[in-house]
Amino acid sequence: MPQNVPSFDELMEAAQRSAVHLEMRDQYAVGDEADDYNTWLRDGRRDADPASEYWEPWVDMISRAVARGVVVRRARVVSEPVTEYIRYEHAGTAVNVHAGEQVRWLPRRRACDLMLPGADLWIFDGTQVLFNHFSGDGNWSNPPMELRTEPSIVKQCSDAFEAVWERAVPHDEYEIH
């Protein structure tokens, strides 16, 4: 990523109206989740404490954004039956909600007629798209992120997110299968 591109944290801190996240993978393997995920696999325990060392930086950042009026929404497109990783994500989503995120889940079979981007993404204030690039095994690619501001790309991604959001099930109603 070029040096003049803001980091994710800077983009979130600068957001004034909205920050939306579209997740479409059934498995991630990012290093900062490894210990928590391995504990989940071993004994089914998930860190769901918003004040824990694992969650506190995220909860603080999202809580600050929401406090200044930013609407933070996360939509996850998932295959069913879900993977163990999605079970793990679902088990921790209460912390996202506690921080102020709105979260919805869309079974992949209900998304087949939607035109979706080729990568996960964040959209900030409807003006910037931050694509998240992952390798086949779910780890970050190099470079891991790509910021795009062309109005046509922002519109395509915003339209895709809104189509998913409209069909998706709110977190408190989504049952894992």
Salt bridges, closest charged atoms under 4 A:
GLU13 OE2 - ARG64 NH2 2.38
GLU13 OE1 - ARG68 NH1 3.86
GLU23 OE2 - HIS21 NE2 3.93
GLU23 OE1 - ARG74 NH1 3.10
GLU23 OE1 - ARG76 NE 2.68
ASP26 OD1 - ARG108 NH2 3.30
ASP36 OD2 - ARG46 NE 2.59
ASP43 OD2 - ARG45 NE 3.09
GLU80 OE1 - ARG109 NH2 3.18
GLU84 OE2 - ARG87 NE 3.55
GLU89 OE1 - ARG76 NE 3.42
GLU101 OE1 - ARG74 NE 2.64
ASP113 OD1 - ARG167 NH1 2.54
GLU146 OE1 - HIS133 NE2 2.88
GLU146 OE2 - ARG148 NH1 2.96
GLU150 OE2 - ARG148 NH2 2.88
ASP159 OD2 - LYS155 NZ 2.64
GLU162 OE2 - ARG73 NH2 2.41
